[in-house]
């Protein structure tokens, strides 16, 4: 079944990422070159303080940073709700 094109939008000056794996590798290498360290762990709670937020981990450990990005997918809502934030 052929459907005629009703219209289109052209975004000037935009681009696309054709190789997401290459982007991840490049970002990871850059982060590590700046002294960053990757650690895989499950966050169980966030505890904001005056100058930093502590991220409580399932293994009993904790991490602390002046800023925390929550990118936990469906688990984000449970991490953010005790802080008064609502995630979809």
N, C-alpha and C positions, 0 to 999 in steps of 0.2 A: 504494500500500500504506500503510495507516494503522497507525502504531505508537503504542500508548498511552504517555503520559508516565509514567515510573516515579517521578519525584520532581524536586525542584528545590532550589536553594540561593539564599537572598537575602542579599546583603552590605549591611548597613546602613552608611550614611555613605560609600559609594563613589561614584565617578563615571566617566564615560567621556569621551574626547576625540572630538568629532564632526568636527572640521576640523583634521587634522594639519598641513596647510600653514599655517594661521593660527597654530598653536602654534609651528611652526618660525620663522615670520616674527617673532613676538613675542619668542621667546627670542634670536634673532639680533640684533634691535634692542636688546634689553636688554643683551646682552653687549657690543655696540659702544658703547652709551651709557656703560658702565662702563670703556671704554678698550680693550676686547678687539679683536683684529684677526684676521680669518679668512685663512688661507693654505692653499691646496690643494697638496699635495705627497705623494709616496709615501715612506713611512718604510721604511728598509732595515735599521736596527738600533737598539737601545736601549743606552745606555751609562750605567748608574747611577753617580753619584758620591756624595760625602758629603752634599751639600746640594741637589743637583739631578740630574736625569737629562737626558742629551743624546739627542736623537732625530736620528739620521743620516738624511739625505734622499738620494733617488736622483739629484738634480741636483748632489750634492756638498756641499750646504749642511748646516747643522745648526740645531736649535732646542734650547733648554734651559729647563727649568722645575722648580720644586720638586716637582711632582706631574705624572704623565702618565697619561692614561686611554687604554688601548688598545682601540679599537673598529674593528678592521681586518677584521672578518668572518673568512673562511677564512684570511687572511694573519696573523691574530693568533697562531696556534700557532707559526709560524716566527719571529715577533718575540720571543715569550716563552720559547721553548725554551732559548736560550743562557743565560737567567737562572735556569733551573731550574724554571720554571713550566710546567704542562701545561694547555693549553686544548683543549677538545673539538673 
